[in-house]
Amino acid sequence: MSNFLQTLLVSVLLLTSAATNAVDMTTPTGTGELRITSISIGSDGTTIDFEGPIENYGTVFATQYLQSVDGDRSRGTLTGQARAMLNDGGMVVTPLQGTFTRSGSAIQIYFTDATNIGAVNFVVWDADVLTKKVAVKYWEVKSAN
């Protein structure tokens, strides 16, 4: 087989493989709306508590710890934990790990979770600390067991 055909075949296989494993970001798997219930400010970071309904997860309770990586505190990293009380009485548990950006009172939070039921999600929260409203979108990267 000529080098051109081999290169073409390998390129098609790689593109097909990448497309098969890609996450469709055009439509989120689920949405929700949380409220900020508490904000605790420390010298090294800020702890924020959230609660509210998220599609497919019932009522979610989460705590995130945000630490800035710059002087104006407009971006940084986050760690946290979340618990979801499902409508059937079950509970989903997950650690949270990600980043954030801030502009004025608006904080955009990006993180992944890895739930105890096997699901892995990429999550975006748009939070406003003045209104205490949080719009949630998530995309399932890996299905539950």
C-alpha positions in Angstrom: 0.0 0.0 0.0 1.4 3.4 -0.8 2.4 5.8 1.9 -0.4 8.2 1.0 -3.1 5.5 1.4 -1.6 4.3 4.7 -1.6 7.9 6.0 -5.1 8.4 4.8 -6.3 5.2 6.5 -4.6 6.0 9.8 -6.0 9.5 9.7 -9.6 8.2 9.2 -9.2 5.7 12.0 -7.9 8.3 14.4 -10.7 10.8 13.6 -13.3 8.1 13.9 -11.9 7.0 17.2 -11.7 10.6 18.5 -15.3 11.3 17.4 -16.6 8.1 19.0 -15.2 9.1 22.4 -16.0 12.8 22.2 -18.6 14.4 24.5 -21.3 16.3 22.6 -21.2 19.8 24.2 -24.1 21.2 22.2 -26.7 19.9 24.6 -26.1 19.3 28.3 -27.2 15.9 29.8 -28.9 17.8 32.6 -29.6 21.2 34.1 -30.6 22.6 37.4 -30.7 25.7 39.7 -29.0 25.9 43.0 -28.9 28.6 45.7 -25.9 29.7 47.6 -26.8 29.1 51.3 -23.5 30.1 52.9 -20.3 31.9 52.1 -17.3 31.8 54.5 -14.3 34.0 53.7 -10.8 33.0 54.9 -7.4 34.5 54.3 -6.4 31.7 51.9 -9.8 31.0 50.2 -13.5 31.1 50.3 -15.9 28.2 51.2 -19.4 28.3 49.5 -22.3 26.0 50.3 -25.0 25.3 47.7 -28.3 23.4 47.5 -31.1 22.8 45.1 -32.5 20.5 42.4 -30.5 19.1 39.5 -32.0 17.1 36.7 -31.5 13.3 37.2 -29.9 13.8 40.7 -32.8 15.1 42.9 -31.7 17.6 45.5 -28.0 18.4 45.6 -26.0 19.7 48.6 -22.5 20.8 47.8 -19.6 22.6 49.4 -16.7 24.1 47.4 -13.5 25.7 48.5 -12.2 28.3 46.1 -8.5 29.4 46.2 -7.3 32.3 44.0 -4.1 31.9 41.9 -3.8 35.7 41.2 -3.7 38.9 43.1 -7.1 40.2 42.0 -8.9 36.9 42.9 -10.4 36.6 39.4 -9.5 33.0 38.8 -8.3 29.9 40.7 -8.8 26.3 41.7 -11.5 24.6 43.6 -12.1 21.4 45.6 -15.2 20.2 47.2 -17.8 17.5 47.9 -21.4 17.0 46.8 -24.2 14.8 48.0 -27.4 14.2 45.9 -30.5 12.8 47.5 -32.3 10.9 44.8 -36.1 10.9 44.6 -36.1 7.1 45.3 -34.2 7.7 48.6 -30.7 6.7 47.3 -27.7 9.0 47.6 -25.0 9.9 45.2 -21.6 11.0 46.6 -18.8 12.7 44.7 -15.6 14.7 45.1 -15.3 17.9 43.1 -12.1 19.2 41.4 -11.8 22.1 39.1 -11.3 25.8 38.3 -13.2 29.1 38.5 -13.2 32.6 37.0 -14.8 35.6 38.5 -16.0 38.9 37.1 -17.6 41.2 39.6 -20.2 39.2 41.5 -20.4 36.5 38.8 -18.4 33.3 39.3 -18.2 30.7 36.6 -17.2 27.3 38.1 -15.9 24.4 36.0 -15.3 21.0 37.5 -15.5 17.2 37.0 -17.0 14.8 39.4 -16.6 11.0 39.8 -19.7 9.6 41.5 -20.0 6.5 43.7 -22.5 5.1 41.1 -19.8 5.2 38.4 -21.0 8.3 36.4 -18.4 10.9 35.6 -19.6 14.4 34.6 -18.1 17.7 33.3 -20.0 20.4 35.1 -20.4 24.2 34.6 -22.0 26.4 37.3 -22.8 30.1 36.7 -23.1 31.6 40.1 -23.9 35.2 41.2 -23.0 35.9 44.9 -25.3 38.9 45.1 -28.5 37.1 43.9 -27.3 33.8 45.3 -28.6 32.0 42.2 -26.6 29.3 40.4 -27.5 28.0 36.9 -26.1 24.4 36.5 -25.3 22.5 33.3 -23.6 19.1 33.1 -22.4 16.7 30.5 -22.1 13.0 31.2 -18.6 11.8 30.2 -19.1 8.2 31.5 -22.3 6.5 32.3 -23.1 5.0 35.7 -22.3 1.3 36.3 
